[in-house]
Amino acid sequence: MNIGAVRSIPTMFILNFFTLGIYHYYWIYYISLEVKKFTKRKDISPELEVLLSIITCNLYSIFWYNKYGNIIHKEIALKIDENDRNDVTQISMVSFIIVLFVGMPIIGGLIFAFVMGVLLSGMAVLYGGAYNSFTLNPEVLLIFAGTILAFIVIVILITAMMLIPDIIMQKKLNTIWKKVKESHYNKN
């Protein structure tokens, strides 16, 4: 029986954080592959799903969350005799759209702060006398620390943005895969 993997939500966050969002595409590929194997549908192409997500800068993901949310919450749930009254497909899509359009301006502002911090740090080092005497003023260190902090916040926000809909979908899949394993184990 082809069933998917039960994934840890904290591990997904950590992997997404350390890979700077690349894990999200890995996750899309393997969720698409697991759904294809379990449902035996011929119209699912994990490679195409990832390619379209990358090419469209994740705008395709809005469609992907709808398509796979419906498959997971309706088709797979019916296949394992689970009466799913808690269909969160629309919630996944809406959360992705909100995160995309609300989070992007925030991240844009933080990226601007990061770039300005790098420029100010560089100018302070070059023109503040620190370049010639190899001593750093406290102001330069403060600007540099703020720049590093802005970079860390950018990475955390991007990670959280990518994961909100993924977590909603993965929690449902974890429930489904556990139930399938349990029923398969009880049959034997």
Contact map, one row per residue, 1 for C-alpha under 8 A:
11100000000000000000000000000000000001000000000000000000000000000000000000000000000000000000000000000000000000000000000000000000000000000000000000000000000000000000000000000000000000000000
11110000000000000000000000000000010011000000000000000000000000000000000000000000000000000000000000000000000000000000000000000000000000000000000000000000000000000000000000000000000000000000
11111000000000000000000000000000010011000000000000000000000000000000000000000000000000000000000000000000000000000000000000000000000000000000000000000000000000000000000000000000100110000000
01111100000000000000000000000010011001000000000000000000000000000000000000000000000000000000000000000000000000000000000000000000000000000000000000000000000000000000000000001000100000000000
00111110000000000000000000000000000000000000000000000000000000000000000000000000000000000000000000000000000000000000000000000000000000000000000000000000000000000000000000000100100000000000
00011111000000000000000000000000000000000000000000000000000000000000000000000000000000000000000000000000000000000000000000000000000000000000000000000000000000000000000000001100110000000000
00001111101100000000000000000000000000000000000000000000000000000000000000000000000000000000000000000000000000000000000000000000000000000000000000000000000000000000000001000100000000000000
00000111111100000000000000000000000000000000000000000000000000000000000000000000000000000000000000000000000000000000000000000000000000000000000000000000000000000000000000000000000000000000
00000011111110000000000000000000000000000000000000000000000000000000000000000000000000000000000000000000000000000000000000000000000000000000000000000000000000000000001001100000000000000000
00000001111111000000000000000000000000000000000000000000000000000000000000000000000000000000000000000000000000000000000000000000000000000000000000000000000000000000000000000000000000000000
00000011111111100000000000000000000000000000000000000000000000000000000000000000000000000000000000000000000000000000000000000000000000000000000000000000000000000000000000000000000000000000
00000011111111110000001000000000000000000000000000000000000000000000000000000000000000000000000000000000000000000000000000000000000000000000000000000000000000000010000000000000000000000000
00000000111111111000000000000000000000000000000000000000000000000000000000000000000000000000000000000000000000000000000000000000000000000000000000000000000000110010000000000000000000000000
00000000011111111100000000000000000000000000000000000000000000000000000000000000000000000000000000000000000000000000000000000000000000000000000000000000000000000000000000000000000000000000
00000000001111111110001000000000000000000000000000000000000000000000000000000000000000000000000000000000000000000000000000000000000000000000000000000000000000000000000000000000000000000000
00000000000111111111111100000000000000000000000000000000000000000000000000000000000000000000000000000000000000000000000000000000000000000000000000000000000000100010000000000000000000000000
00000000000011111111100000000000000000000000000000000000000000000000000000000000000000000000000000000000000000000000000000000000000000000000000000000000001100100000000000000000000000000000
00000000000001111111100000000000000000000000000000000000000000000000000000000000000000000000000000000000000000000000000000000000000000000000000000000000000000000000000000000000000000000000
00000000000000111111111000000000000000000000000000000000000000000000000000000000000000000000000000000000000000000000000000000000000000000000000000000000000000000000000000000000000000000000
00000000000000011111111000000000000000000000000000000000000000000000000000000000000000000000000000000000000000000000000000000000000000000000000000000000001001100000000000000000000000000000
00000000000000011111111110000000000000000000000000000000000000000000000000000000000000000000000000000000000000000000000000000000000000000000000000000000000001100100000000000000000000000000
00000000000000010011111111000000000000000000000000000000000000000000000000000000000000000000000000000000000000000000000000000000000000000000000000000000000000000000000000000000000000000000
00000000000100110011111111100000000000000000000000000000000000000000000000000000000000000000000000000000000000000000000000000000000000000000000000000000000000000000000000000000000000000000
00000000000000010000111111110000000000000000000000000000000000000000000000000000000000000000000000000000000000000000000000000000000000000000000000000000000000000110000000000000000000000000
00000000000000000000111111111000000000000000000001001100000000000000000000000000000000000000000000000000000000000000000000000000000000000000000000000000000000000000000000000000000000000000
00000000000000000000011111111100000000000000000000000000000000000000000000000000000000000000000000000000000000000000000000000000000000000000000000000000000000000000000000000000000000000000
00000000000000000000001111111110000000000000000000000000000000000000000000000000000000000000000000000000000000000000000000000000000000000000000000000000000000000000000000000000000000000000
00000000000000000000000111111111000000000000010011000000000000000000000000000000000000000000000000000000000000000000000000000000000000000000000000000000000000000000000000000000000000000000
00000000000000000000000011111111100000000000011011000000000000000000000000000000000000000000000000000000000000000000000000000000000000000000000000000000000000000000000000000000000000000000
00000000000000000000000001111111110000000000010000000000000000000000000000000000000000000000000000000000000000000000000000000000000000000000000000000000000000000000000000000000000000000000
00010000000000000000000000111111111000000000000000000000000000000000000000000000000000000000000000000000000000000000000000000000000000000000000000000000000000000000000000000000000000000000
00000000000000000000000000011111111100000001110010000000000000000001000000000000000000000000000000000000000000000000000000000000000000000000000000000000000000000000000000000000000000000000
00000000000000000000000000001111111110000001110000000000000000000000000000000000000000000000000000000000000000000000000000000000000000000000000000000000000000000000000000000000000000000000
01110000000000000000000000000111111111000000000000000000000000000000000000000000000000000000000000000000000000000000000000000000000000000000000000000000000000000000000000000000000000000000
00010000000000000000000000000011111111110000000000000000000000000000000100000000000000000000000000000000000000000000000000000000000000000000000000000000000000000000000000000000000000000000
00000000000000000000000000000001111111111101100000000000000000000000000000000000000000000000000000000000000000000000000000000000000000000000000000000000000000000000000000000000000000000000
01100000000000000000000000000000111111111000000000000000000000000000000000000000000000000000000000000000000000000000000000000000000000000000000000000000000000000000000000000000000000000000
11110000000000000000000000000000011111110000000000000000000000000000000000000000000000000000000000000000000000000000000000000000000000000000000000000000000000000000000000000000000000000000
00000000000000000000000000000000001111111000000000000000000000000000000000010000000000000000000000000000000000000000000000000000000000000000000000000000000000000000000000000000000000000000
00000000000000000000000000000000001111111100000000000000000000000000000000000000000000000000000000000000000000000000000000000000000000000000000000000000000000000000000000000000000000000000
00000000000000000000000000000000000110111111000000000000000000000000000000000000000000000000000000000000000000000000000000000000000000000000000000000000000000000000000000000000000000000000
00000000000000000000000000000000000100011111100000000000000000000000000000000000000000000000000000000000000000000000000000000000000000000000000000000000000000000000000000000000000000000000
00000000000000000000000000000000000000001111100000000000000000000000000000000000000000000000000000000000000000000000000000000000000000000000000000000000000000000000000000000000000000000000
00000000000000000000000000000001100100001111110000000000000000000000000000000000000000000000000000000000000000000000000000000000000000000000000000000000000000000000000000000000000000000000
00000000000000000000000000000001100100000111111110000000000000000000000000000000000000000000000000000000000000000000000000000000000000000000000000000000000000000000000000000000000000000000
00000000000000000000000000011101100000000001111111000000000000000000000000000000000000000000000000000000000000000000000000000000000000000000000000000000000000000000000000000000000000000000
00000000000000000000000000001000000000000000111111100000000000000000000000000000000000000000000000000000000000000000000000000000000000000000000000000000000000000000000000000000000000000000
00000000000000000000000000000000000000000000111111110000000000000000000000000000000000000000000000000000000000000000000000000000000000000000000000000000000000000000000000000000000000000000
00000000000000000000000000011001000000000000111111111000000000010000000000000000000000000000000000000000000000000000000000000000000000000000000000000000000000000000000000000000000000000000
00000000000000000000000010011000000000000000011111111100000000000000000000000000000000000000000000000000000000000000000000000000000000000000000000000000000000000000000000000000000000000000
00000000000000000000000000000000000000000000001111111110000000000000000000000000000000000000000000000000000000000000000000000000000000000000000000000000000000000000000000000000000000000000
00000000000000000000000000000000000000000000000111111111010100000000000000000000000000000000000000000000000000000000000000000000000000000000000000000000000000000000000000000000000000000000
00000000000000000000000010000000000000000000000011111111111110000000000000000000000000000000000000000000000000000000000000000000000000000000000000000000000000000000000000000000000000000000
00000000000000000000000010000000000000000000000001111111110000000000000000000000000000000000000000000000000000000000000000000000000000000000000000000000000000000000000000000000000000000000
00000000000000000000000000000000000000000000000000111111110000000000000000000000000000000000000000000000000000000000000000000000000000000000000000000000000000000000000000000000000000000000
00000000000000000000000000000000000000000000000000011111111100000000000000000000000000000000000000000000000000000000000000000000000000000000000000000000000000000000000000000000000000000000
00000000000000000000000000000000000000000000000000001111111100000000000000000000000000000000000000000000000000000000000000000000000000000000000000000000000000000000000000000000000000000000
00000000000000000000000000000000000000000000000000011111111111000000000000000000000000000000000000000000000000000000000000000000000000000000000000000000000000000000000000000000000000000000
00000000000000000000000000000000000000000000000000001001111111100000000000000000000000000000000000000000000000000000000000000000000000000000000000000000000000000000000000000000000000000000
00000000000000000000000000000000000000000000000000011001111111110000000000000000000000000000000000000000000000000000000000000000000000000000000000000000000000000000000000000000000000000000
00000000000000000000000000000000000000000000000000001000011111111000000000000000000000000000000000000000000000000000000000000000000000000000000000000000000000000000000000000000000000000000
00000000000000000000000000000000000000000000000000000000011111111100000000000000000000000000100110000000000000000000000000000000000000000000000000000000000000000000000000000000000000000000
00000000000000000000000000000000000000000000000000000000001111111110000000000000000000000000100000000000000000000000000000000000000000000000000000000000000000000000000000000000000000000000
00000000000000000000000000000000000000000000000010000000000111111111100000000000000000000000000000000000000000000000000000000000000000000000000000000000000000000000000000000000000000000000
00000000000000000000000000000000000000000000000000000000000011111111100000000000000000001001100000000000000000000000000000000000000000000000000000000000000000000000100000000000000000000000
00000000000000000000000000000000000000000000000000000000000001111111110000000000000000001101100000000000000000000000000000000000000000000000000000000000000000000000000000000000000000000000
00000000000000000000000000000000000000000000000000000000000000111111111000000000000000000000000000000000000000000000000000000000000000000000000000000000000000000000000000000000000000000000
00000000000000000000000000000001000000000000000000000000000000011111111100000000000000000000000000000000000000000000000000000000000000000000000000000000000000000000000000000000000000000000
00000000000000000000000000000000000000000000000000000000000000011111111110000000000000011001000000000000000000000000000000000000000000000000000000000000000000000000000010000000000000000000
00000000000000000000000000000000000000000000000000000000000000000111111111100000000000001000000000000000000000000000000000000000000000000000000000000000000000000000000000000000000000000000
00000000000000000000000000000000000000000000000000000000000000000011111111110000000000000000000000000000000000000000000000000000000000000000000000000000000000000000000000000000000000000000
00000000000000000000000000000000001000000000000000000000000000000001111111111000000000000000000000000000000000000000000000000000000000000000000000000000000000000000000000011000000000000000
00000000000000000000000000000000000000000000000000000000000000000000111111111000000100111000000000000000000000000000000000000000000000000000000000000000000000000000000000010000000000000000
00000000000000000000000000000000000000000000000000000000000000000000011111111100000100100000000000000000000000000000000000000000000000000000000000000000000000000000000000000000000000000000
00000000000000000000000000000000000000000000000000000000000000000000011111111110000000000000000000000000000000000000000000000000000000000000000000000000000000000000000000000000000000000000
00000000000000000000000000000000000000100000000000000000000000000000001111111111000000000000000000000000000000000000000000000000000000000000000000000000000000000000000000000000000000000000
00000000000000000000000000000000000000000000000000000000000000000000000111111111111100000000000000000000000000000000000000000000000000000000000000000000000000000000000000000001000000000000
00000000000000000000000000000000000000000000000000000000000000000000000001111111111000000000000000000000000000000000000000000000000000000000000000000000000000000000000000000000000000000000
00000000000000000000000000000000000000000000000000000000000000000000000000111111110000000000000000000000000000000000000000000000000000000000000000000000000000000000000000000000000000000000
00000000000000000000000000000000000000000000000000000000000000000000000000011111110000000000000000000000000000000000000000000000000000000000000000000000000000000000000000000001000100000000
00000000000000000000000000000000000000000000000000000000000000000000000000001111111000000000000000000000000000000000000000000000000000000000000000000000000000000000000000000000000000000000
00000000000000000000000000000000000000000000000000000000000000000000000000001111111100000000000000000000000000000000000000000000000000000000000000000000000000000000000000000000000000000000
00000000000000000000000000000000000000000000000000000000000000000000000000001100111110000000000000000000000000000000000000000000000000000000000000000000000000000000000000000000000000000000
00000000000000000000000000000000000000000000000000000000000000000000000011001000011111100000000000000000000000000000000000000000000000000000000000000000000000000000000000000000000000000000
00000000000000000000000000000000000000000000000000000000000000000000000000000000001111100000000000000000000000000000000000000000000000000000000000000000000000000000000000000000000000000000
00000000000000000000000000000000000000000000000000000000000000000000000000000000000111110000000000000000000000000000000000000000000000000000000000000000000000000000000000000000000000000000
00000000000000000000000000000000000000000000000000000000000000000000000011000000000111111100000000000000000000000000000000000000000000000000000000000000000000000000000000000000000000000000
00000000000000000000000000000000000000000000000000000000000000000000100010000000000001111111000000000000000000000000000000000000000000000000000000000000000000000000000100000000000000000000
00000000000000000000000000000000000000000000000000000000000000001100110010000000000000111111100000000000000000000000000000000000000000000000000000000000000000000000000000000000000000000000
00000000000000000000000000000000000000000000000000000000000000000100000000000000000000111111110000000000000000000000000000000000000000000000000000000000000000000000000000000000000000000000
00000000000000000000000000000000000000000000000000000000000000000000000000000000000000011111111000000000000000000000000000000000000000000000000000000000000000000000000000000000000000000000
00000000000000000000000000000000000000000000000000000000000000001100100000000000000000011111111100000000000000000000000000000000000000000000000000000000000000000001100110000000000000000000
00000000000000000000000000000000000000000000000000000000000001101100000000000000000000001111111110000000000000000000000000000000000000000000000000000000000000000000100000000000000000000000
00000000000000000000000000000000000000000000000000000000000000000000000000000000000000000111111111000000000000000000000000000000000000000000000000000000000000000000000000000000000000000000
00000000000000000000000000000000000000000000000000000000000000000000000000000000000000000011111111100000000000000000000000000000000000000000000000000000000000000001100000000000000000000000
00000000000000000000000000000000000000000000000000000000000001000000000000000000000000000001111111110000000000000000000000000000000000000000000000000000000000001101100000000000000000000000
00000000000000000000000000000000000000000000000000000000000001000000000000000000000000000000111111111000000000000000000000000000000000000000000000000000000000000000000000000000000000000000
00000000000000000000000000000000000000000000000000000000000000000000000000000000000000000000011111111110000000000000000000000000000000000000000000000000000000000000000000000000000000000000
00000000000000000000000000000000000000000000000000000000000000000000000000000000000000000000001111111111000000000000000000000000000000000000000000000000000000001000000000000000000000000000
00000000000000000000000000000000000000000000000000000000000000000000000000000000000000000000000111111111000000000000000000000000000000000000000000000000000000001000000000000000000000000000
00000000000000000000000000000000000000000000000000000000000000000000000000000000000000000000000011111111100000000000000000000000000000000000000000000000000000000000000000000000000000000000
00000000000000000000000000000000000000000000000000000000000000000000000000000000000000000000000001111111110000000000000000000000000000000000000000000000000000000000000000000000000000000000
00000000000000000000000000000000000000000000000000000000000000000000000000000000000000000000000001111111111000000000000000000000000000000000000000000000000010001000000000000000000000000000
00000000000000000000000000000000000000000000000000000000000000000000000000000000000000000000000000111111111100000000000000000000000000000000000000000000000000000000000000000000000000000000
00000000000000000000000000000000000000000000000000000000000000000000000000000000000000000000000000001111111110000000000000000000000000000000000000000000000000000000000000000000000000000000
00000000000000000000000000000000000000000000000000000000000000000000000000000000000000000000000000000111111111000000000000000000000000000000000000000000000000000000000000000000000000000000
00000000000000000000000000000000000000000000000000000000000000000000000000000000000000000000000000000011111111100000000000000000000000000000000000000000010011000000000000000000000000000000
00000000000000000000000000000000000000000000000000000000000000000000000000000000000000000000000000000001111111110000000000000000000000000000000000000000000000000000000000000000000000000000
00000000000000000000000000000000000000000000000000000000000000000000000000000000000000000000000000000000111111111000000000000000000000000000000000000000000000000000000000000000000000000000
00000000000000000000000000000000000000000000000000000000000000000000000000000000000000000000000000000000011111111100000000000000000000000000000000000110110000000000000000000000000000000000
00000000000000000000000000000000000000000000000000000000000000000000000000000000000000000000000000000000001111111110000000000000000000000000000000000110010000000000000000000000000000000000
00000000000000000000000000000000000000000000000000000000000000000000000000000000000000000000000000000000000111111111000000000000000000000000000000000000000000000000000000000000000000000000
00000000000000000000000000000000000000000000000000000000000000000000000000000000000000000000000000000000000011111111100000000000000000000000000000100100000000000000000000000000000000000000
00000000000000000000000000000000000000000000000000000000000000000000000000000000000000000000000000000000000001111111110000000000000000000000000000110110000000000000000000000000000000000000
00000000000000000000000000000000000000000000000000000000000000000000000000000000000000000000000000000000000000111111111000000000000000000000000000100000000000000000000000000000000000000000
00000000000000000000000000000000000000000000000000000000000000000000000000000000000000000000000000000000000000011111111100000000000000000000000000000000000000000000000000000000000000000000
00000000000000000000000000000000000000000000000000000000000000000000000000000000000000000000000000000000000000001111111110000000000000000000001101100000000000000000000000000000000000000000
00000000000000000000000000000000000000000000000000000000000000000000000000000000000000000000000000000000000000000111111111000000000000000000000100100000000000000000000000000000000000000000
00000000000000000000000000000000000000000000000000000000000000000000000000000000000000000000000000000000000000000011111111100000000000000000000000000000000000000000000000000000000000000000
00000000000000000000000000000000000000000000000000000000000000000000000000000000000000000000000000000000000000000001111111110000000000000000001000000000000000000000000000000000000000000000
00000000000000000000000000000000000000000000000000000000000000000000000000000000000000000000000000000000000000000000111111111000000000000001101100000000000000000000000000000000000000000000
00000000000000000000000000000000000000000000000000000000000000000000000000000000000000000000000000000000000000000000011111111100000000000000000000000000000000000000000000000000000000000000
00000000000000000000000000000000000000000000000000000000000000000000000000000000000000000000000000000000000000000000001111111111000000000000000000000000000000000000000000000000000000000000
00000000000000000000000000000000000000000000000000000000000000000000000000000000000000000000000000000000000000000000000111111111110000000001000000000000000000000000000000000000000000000000
00000000000000000000000000000000000000000000000000000000000000000000000000000000000000000000000000000000000000000000000011111111111000010001000000000000000000000000000000000000000000000000
00000000000000000000000000000000000000000000000000000000000000000000000000000000000000000000000000000000000000000000000001111111111000000000000000000000000000000000000000000000000000000000
00000000000000000000000000000000000000000000000000000000000000000000000000000000000000000000000000000000000000000000000000111111111000000000000000000000000000000000000000000000000000000000
00000000000000000000000000000000000000000000000000000000000000000000000000000000000000000000000000000000000000000000000000111111111000000000000000000000000000000000000000000000000000000000
00000000000000000000000000000000000000000000000000000000000000000000000000000000000000000000000000000000000000000000000000011111111110100000000000000000000000000000000000000000000000000000
00000000000000000000000000000000000000000000000000000000000000000000000000000000000000000000000000000000000000000000000000011111111111111000000000000000000000000000000000000000000000000000
00000000000000000000000000000000000000000000000000000000000000000000000000000000000000000000000000000000000000000000000000001111111111100000000000000000000000000000000000000000000000000000
00000000000000000000000000000000000000000000000000000000000000000000000000000000000000000000000000000000000000000000000000000000111111000000000000000000000000000000000000000000000000000000
00000000000000000000000000000000000000000000000000000000000000000000000000000000000000000000000000000000000000000000000000000000111111100000000000000000000000000000000000000000000000000000
00000000000000000000000000000000000000000000000000000000000000000000000000000000000000000000000000000000000000000000000000000000011111110000000000000000000000000000000000000000000000000000
00000000000000000000000000000000000000000000000000000000000000000000000000000000000000000000000000000000000000000000000000000000111011111000000000000000000000000000000000000000000000000000
00000000000000000000000000000000000000000000000000000000000000000000000000000000000000000000000000000000000000000000000000001000010001111101100000000000000000000000000000000000000000000000
00000000000000000000000000000000000000000000000000000000000000000000000000000000000000000000000000000000000000000000000000000000010000111111100000000000000000000000000000000000000000000000
00000000000000000000000000000000000000000000000000000000000000000000000000000000000000000000000000000000000000000000000000000000000000011111110000000000000000000000000000000000000000000000
00000000000000000000000000000000000000000000000000000000000000000000000000000000000000000000000000000000000000000000000000000000000000001111111000000000000000000000000000000000000000000000
00000000000000000000000000000000000000000000000000000000000000000000000000000000000000000000000000000000000000000000000010011000000000011111111100000000000000000000000000000000000000000000
00000000000000000000000000000000000000000000000000000000000000000000000000000000000000000000000000000000000000000000000010000000000000011111111110000000000000000000000000000000000000000000
00000000000000000000000000000000000000000000000000000000000000000000000000000000000000000000000000000000000000000000000000000000000000000111111111000000000000000000000000000000000000000000
00000000000000000000000000000000000000000000000000000000000000000000000000000000000000000000000000000000000000000000100110000000000000000011111111100000000000000000000000000000000000000000
00000000000000000000000000000000000000000000000000000000000000000000000000000000000000000000000000000000000000000000110010000000000000000001111111110000000000000000000000000000000000000000
00000000000000000000000000000000000000000000000000000000000000000000000000000000000000000000000000000000000000000000000000000000000000000000111111111000000000000000000000000000000000000000
00000000000000000000000000000000000000000000000000000000000000000000000000000000000000000000000000000000000000000000100000000000000000000000011111111100000000000000000000000000000000000000
00000000000000000000000000000000000000000000000000000000000000000000000000000000000000000000000000000000000000001110110000000000000000000000001111111110000000000000000000000000000000000000
00000000000000000000000000000000000000000000000000000000000000000000000000000000000000000000000000000000000000000100000000000000000000000000000111111111000000000000000000000000000000000000
00000000000000000000000000000000000000000000000000000000000000000000000000000000000000000000000000000000000000000000000000000000000000000000000011111111100000000000000000000000000000000000
00000000000000000000000000000000000000000000000000000000000000000000000000000000000000000000000000000000000001101100000000000000000000000000000001111111110000000000000000000000000000000000
00000000000000000000000000000000000000000000000000000000000000000000000000000000000000000000000000000000000001100100000000000000000000000000000000111111111000000000000000000000000000000000
00000000000000000000000000000000000000000000000000000000000000000000000000000000000000000000000000000000000000000000000000000000000000000000000000011111111100000000000000000000000000000000
00000000000000000000000000000000000000000000000000000000000000000000000000000000000000000000000000000000000001000000000000000000000000000000000000001111111110000000000000000000000000000000
00000000000000000000000000000000000000000000000000000000000000000000000000000000000000000000000000000000001001100000000000000000000000000000000000000111111111000000000000000000000000000000
00000000000000001001000000000000000000000000000000000000000000000000000000000000000000000000000000000000000000000000000000000000000000000000000000000011111111100000000000000000000000000000
00000000000000001000000000000000000000000000000000000000000000000000000000000000000000000000000000000000000000000000000000000000000000000000000000000001111111110000000000000000000000000000
00000000000000000000000000000000000000000000000000000000000000000000000000000000000000000000000000000010001000000000000000000000000000000000000000000000111111111000000000000000000000000000
00000000000000000001100000000000000000000000000000000000000000000000000000000000000000000000000000000000001000000000000000000000000000000000000000000000011111111100000000000000000000000000
00000000000010011001100000000000000000000000000000000000000000000000000000000000000000000000000000000000000000000000000000000000000000000000000000000000001111111110000000000000000000000000
00000000000010000000000000000000000000000000000000000000000000000000000000000000000000000000000000000000000000000000000000000000000000000000000000000000000111111111000000000000000000000000
00000000000000000000000000000000000000000000000000000000000000000000000000000000000000000000000100110010000000000000000000000000000000000000000000000000000011111111000000000000000000000000
00000000000000000000100100000000000000000000000000000000000000000000000000000000000000000000000100000000000000000000000000000000000000000000000000000000000001111111110000000000000000000000
00000000000110010000000100000000000000000000000000000000000000000000000000000000000000000000000000000000000000000000000000000000000000000000000000000000000000111111111000000000000000000000
00000000000000000000000000000000000000000000000000000000000000000000000000000000000000000001001100000000000000000000000000000000000000000000000000000000000000011111111100000000000000000000
00000000000000000000000000000000000000000000000000000000000000001000000000000000000000000001101100000000000000000000000000000000000000000000000000000000000000000111111110000000000000000000
00000000000000000000000000000000000000000000000000000000000000000000000000000000000000000000000000000000000000000000000000000000000000000000000000000000000000000111111111000000000000000000
00000000100000000000000000000000000000000000000000000000000000000000000000000000000000000000000000000000000000000000000000000000000000000000000000000000000000000011111111100000000000000000
00000000000000000000000000000000000000000000000000000000000000000000000000000000000000010001000000000000000000000000000000000000000000000000000000000000000000000001111111110000000000000000
00000000000000000000000000000000000000000000000000000000000000000000100000000000000000000001000000000000000000000000000000000000000000000000000000000000000000000000111111111000000000000000
00000010100000000000000000000000000000000000000000000000000000000000000000000000000000000000000000000000000000000000000000000000000000000000000000000000000000000000011111111100000000000000
00000000100000000000000000000000000000000000000000000000000000000000000000000000000000000000000000000000000000000000000000000000000000000000000000000000000000000000001111111110000000000000
00000000000000000000000000000000000000000000000000000000000000000000000110000000000000000000000000000000000000000000000000000000000000000000000000000000000000000000000111111111000000000000
00010100000000000000000000000000000000000000000000000000000000000000000100000000000000000000000000000000000000000000000000000000000000000000000000000000000000000000000011111111100000000000
00001110000000000000000000000000000000000000000000000000000000000000000000000000000000000000000000000000000000000000000000000000000000000000000000000000000000000000000001111111110000000000
00000000000000000000000000000000000000000000000000000000000000000000000000000000000000000000000000000000000000000000000000000000000000000000000000000000000000000000000000111111111000000000
00000000000000000000000000000000000000000000000000000000000000000000000000001001000000000000000000000000000000000000000000000000000000000000000000000000000000000000000000011111111100000000
00111100000000000000000000000000000000000000000000000000000000000000000000000000000000000000000000000000000000000000000000000000000000000000000000000000000000000000000000001111111110000000
00000100000000000000000000000000000000000000000000000000000000000000000000000000000000000000000000000000000000000000000000000000000000000000000000000000000000000000000000000111111111000000
00000000000000000000000000000000000000000000000000000000000000000000000000000000000000000000000000000000000000000000000000000000000000000000000000000000000000000000000000000011111111100000
00100000000000000000000000000000000000000000000000000000000000000000000000000001000000000000000000000000000000000000000000000000000000000000000000000000000000000000000000000001111111110000
00100000000000000000000000000000000000000000000000000000000000000000000000000000000000000000000000000000000000000000000000000000000000000000000000000000000000000000000000000000111111111000
00000000000000000000000000000000000000000000000000000000000000000000000000000000000000000000000000000000000000000000000000000000000000000000000000000000000000000000000000000000011111111100
00000000000000000000000000000000000000000000000000000000000000000000000000000000000000000000000000000000000000000000000000000000000000000000000000000000000000000000000000000000001111111110
00000000000000000000000000000000000000000000000000000000000000000000000000000000000000000000000000000000000000000000000000000000000000000000000000000000000000000000000000000000000111111111
00000000000000000000000000000000000000000000000000000000000000000000000000000000000000000000000000000000000000000000000000000000000000000000000000000000000000000000000000000000000011111111
00000000000000000000000000000000000000000000000000000000000000000000000000000000000000000000000000000000000000000000000000000000000000000000000000000000000000000000000000000000000001111111
00000000000000000000000000000000000000000000000000000000000000000000000000000000000000000000000000000000000000000000000000000000000000000000000000000000000000000000000000000000000000111111
00000000000000000000000000000000000000000000000000000000000000000000000000000000000000000000000000000000000000000000000000000000000000000000000000000000000000000000000000000000000000011111
